[in-house]
Each structure stands twice: as C-alpha cells, then as structure tokens.
C-alpha cells in the first residue's frame, strides 16, 4: 500500500473528474456561515510539479488537465475548477497541479478546520512542506485515514465534507471503504462524503458502486469513461464517485459539465458519462455526449 505515489498520475482524467466535483461541493458548502470541517483521508502531497520526474514518466496529465485548462467555452462548474489550476500556473504554462488538500484550502475560511491524513511518509513530509506556516486550522495526521476517520465524527460544528480517494492497490481497500463509510454514516448521518473509485476490469471495482448505494438513502453517482476497457484488462478506462448527502446543486452542475468534459477527454468512441441519484436514475448517456 505504501508503494503508491500520486505524482505519477497527477492531473490525469480521474483527477479532473474528482477535483471538479470537489471544487463544486466546496463552493456551495462554504456559502453558509457556519464552520465547515473538511477531512481528506488520502491527502497525498497537496500539490504536484508536472515537470517532476514522476509526472514526466507517464505524462498522464497530457490526456487530462492539459486538454482543457485553457478552454474558453467551459461550463460554469468547470470554469470554477480551472480557475484553481490557473492560480498555480500564473505564467500561462502548465507546470503545477493542485491536489485535493490545496483545493480545499483555497475555499476554506479561517474558522473552517482542514484535517489531512496521509500514510506514506514521503508524501506526508511533502504535504507538511506544502502547508508550512498555513495556520492552526490545518492539521496533518500521519496514518490510515480510513481507520482514523471515526475519531473526527461527528465534528463539533455538525458540518463536514469527507473526501476519500484511496489508491486501491489491494483488494482489501474495496471492503475497507465500504466498512468505513458504513461506520461514518452511523456516527454522522448528515455529513457529506465523497468517495472516488477507478474503473477497472477487476471484479471488486465493478461491484463497488452497488455496494455503496446500499449504505444510504441519499446519494449521487457519477461516472466518466474516457475509452473502452483494454483488451488485456490492464489500465483504468475511467473513474467514478459516489457522494452521500450531496449538495442539491451538484446534479445540475454535472448535467451541464459532463457532456463537455467527456467530449474533450475522450480517447476513443467509447467515451461516455453517467449520472444517477437515489432512488431513481436521472441521467444516463450511452454516447457520453447527449442526454
């Protein structure tokens, strides 16, 4: 589990999807005056250099953020997300990519606590450097965020967004996220929880969305495939997120954004998107380009 380094994948199509949702949720949730706690269970390094050896080895950002970051015709939610990316790249050259902790810090107010978990020692040290001198509202915790999540729930202010973005290196992680969310929803049923997952041929990955949907009466499921699954079953053809207790504006923002995003990130004709909310499906686009 400690071998995963997100720097190799920073800014790829999965990052674009997950961070678009995160930005939209934070924008909405911070409009209310009451403090909001944000919990990131797999925080990573916080921000990434796309010129680093890790990012340049796979160059996955070229089929992700690089395709859209200077777009002039993006829908409103995508514009909001891209503004954050551009803040890190004021020269106009794409050299840095914001991780979920950096995005969270961008939206949070002085009274909003940010709790960042990171198990990987090198990543945790990089995260500490990213937020050096940022103030007491940010706390970096070395350890397994899934198992330690219960220590923060329910939060003192009764408002929280928990972002869960595992590496899924082992089969155990699929069961672990289900167990952690089941426990979290018992402890704090009204919190907002967003879980990312990869689209893989692996059975556990394909079964995960349905297992998660059985946990709560209020959820949103979004999926973005950029290509057909590889014939040899290797690699990630897309990804998705399940959001429990989503902001009521999120579904409409995604309806406007997903067709545009899918068209620009498509790697073949099998690119498609899907959007569902409980209890009934609200949108399913087999082509990925129209509802």
N, C-alpha and C positions, 0 to 999 in steps of 0.2 A: 504493500500500500504506500510505502514511503518512496517508491521509485518515480511516481508521477510528478511531472513539472509542467505547470500550465504555460510557461513561457514558450514551449514548443508549439502551442496551439492558439496563442493569444490573437484575438481579432478574427478568428475564423467564423464560418456561418453560424455555428452554435452560439458563439459569444454575441453575435449581432442579435439573434433572437432573444436570448436570455436577458441581455442588457437593455434591449428595447423595452421589454416588459418591466424590468426593474425600474428604469427611469420613469415610465408612465405611472407605476404604482407609487413611487416616492413623490412625484409631482402632485398627485392627488392627495395622498395621506398627510403631507406636510401643509396642506391648506388649512387644516383645522388647528386651532391654537393650542390644544392640549399636547403635551410632550409625546413623542413617538420614539420607542426603542427600536433599533434595527439590529438584528442578530444575523451574522454571516457565519455559517458553520464550517465552511471550507474557503477561507478568505484568500489564500494564495499570497502573492507578493504585493497586491494592491494596485500596482501599475506595471507596465511592461515596455521595454525598449524593443521596437521592431527591428532595430539594427543589430540586436544581440545575436550571438552565435546560435542560441537556441531557436529564436524566431526565424532566423535565416535558413536553418537546416531544412525545415519543412515548408516555410513560406505560406502557411495556410491563410494568413491574413489577406493574401492577394485574391483569394476566392471568397473573401468575407468583407471586412470593412473597407478594403481598398476599392471595391466595386461601387460603393455608394457614398463615401464620406464627403465628396464634393458635389453631390447631386443637388440640383436646384428645383426639382419638381417633387420632392418627397412629401408624403402626408404629414400632418401635424405632429403625431407622436414620434415619427422617425426624425423629423426636424429637431425635436427636443433632445433626443438621444444623440444625434450627430453634433449638436452644439457642445456637448460634453467632450466628444472626441476632438473637436476643433480647438477647445480650450487647451488641450495638451499639445497641440501642434500649431502654435501661432505663426510659425514661419510659412505655413502653407504646404509643407512637406510632411507626409505621414511617417512619423518616426516613433510615436508612442501610442500605447493603447491603455485606456483606463480599465482596471479590474472592478469587480463589484464593490469592494471597500471604498475605492476612490469615488465611484458614482454615488454611493450612499453619503459620503462626507460632503459631496457637492450640494446635496439637497437639505441636509440636516441643519437644524438651528442650534444655538448654543445650549439649549436645555434638552436636546434630544440625545440620549445615550446611544453609542455605537459599540457593539460588542463583537469582536473579531476573533474567531477560533482558527488556529492553524496547527496541524500536527507535524508537518515537515519542518525540521529545524532550520534549514537554509531559507525556506520560504518565510518562516516566522521572523527571522532576522531581517530579511528584505522588507517585510511588512512593517517592522519597527522603524526601519530607516525611512520608509515612505511617510510615516506619520510622526516622525520625531518633532517634538515641540507643538503638536496639534492640540494639546489640552487634555484635561481630565475626563472629558465626555467620551473619549475614545479609549477603550481598554482592549489590549491584545492578550489573548489567552492561549498559551501553548497546550495543545491537547486535542482529543477527539471531540469535535463539536457536536456530533450526533448524540454521544453518550452524556455529554455535559449540558445539553440544551435544557434538560429538566431543571437544572439549578437556577435558571433565569425566568422560569414560568410559574405563575403569572407575573408579569412585570409590575412594578409599583404603580405606574400610571395607567395600567389596564389598556394600553395601546402598544402594539408591536407588529413589526413585519419581520418574519424569519425567512432568510434566503438560504436554500440548501442546494449545493452544487458539487456533489461528490465526483470522484474520478471513475467510479465503477470498475476498478481494476480487478476486483474479486467478486464472485457470485454472492458472497456474504453481504455485500453492500446493498444489494437489492432488498433483501429481507430486513436489513438494518434500517433503511429509510422508512419502510412501512411501519416497523415497530416504533421508531422514534416519533413519527407523525401521529400514530395512534395514541401514544402516551401524551404528546404535546396537546392534542385536541381535547383530551380528558382534563388536563391541567388548566388549559386556557382556550376554551372553545371558541371565543370570539376573535382570536388573533388571526392575522393574515399570514399564510405560509405558502411559499413558492418553491417547488421542487423541480429541478431540471433533470432530464434523463436523455441518454443517447438513443438514436435509432440504430440498432444493431440486429444482426441475424440471430444472436443469442436469445434463447427462449426467455430467460429472465427479463431481458429488456422488452420483449414484445408483450409479456404478461403484466409488467409493472403498472401501466396506466389503469387497467381494470381493477387491479388490487387496490390501488389508491382511491379510485372512485367510490369504493365501498366504505371508506372511512368517514365521510362527512356528507351532509345533505346539501352543502353549498360549495360548489367547485367550478372551476373553469379549466378546460383542457385545450391547449394549443399545440399544434404540430406543424413543422416545416421540413419537408423533404426537398433536398436540392438535386437529387439524382436517384436513379434506380439502384437498388442494392447490388453490390458487386457479385459477379458470378461465383467467385470463390468464397463469398461470405465475409471478406475482410474489409474493415473500414466502416466509417459512420456515414450513412446516407442522408441523415438529417437528425433532428432532435425535437424534443417537446418539453412542455412544462405543464404541471398541474398546480393550480393556485386555489387554495382553500380560503373561503371568505374573501373573494376578490373585490376590489373597488368596483362600484357599479358602473363606472365609466370605462372600465378596461375592455369589455367585449366590443363596444362600439369603436374604440380606438384601434383595436386589432382588425376589425372588419375593414376599416379604411386602409390599414397599413399592410396587411398580409399579401394581398394581390400584387401590390407594387414591389414589395420585398422579394416575393417568390420569383417574379419575372426577372429581377436583376441579379439574384443569386443562383438562378437555375444553371445547372451544369449539363443537363440533358432534358429531353422532352418529358421525362417522368417527374419533373419537379411539381410539387403540389403542396397545398396547405389545408389544414382542417382546424375548425374552431367549434368547440362544444361547451355547453354549460349544463349543469344539473337542473332539473331531471331529464330534460329533453335536448337533443342535438339542435343547435340553432343555425349551424352553417357547415356545409361540407362541400368542398370544391374539388372534384376529381382532377380537373385540369390544372388547378392551382392558380388560375388566372381570372376566374369569374365565380360569382355566387349563383 
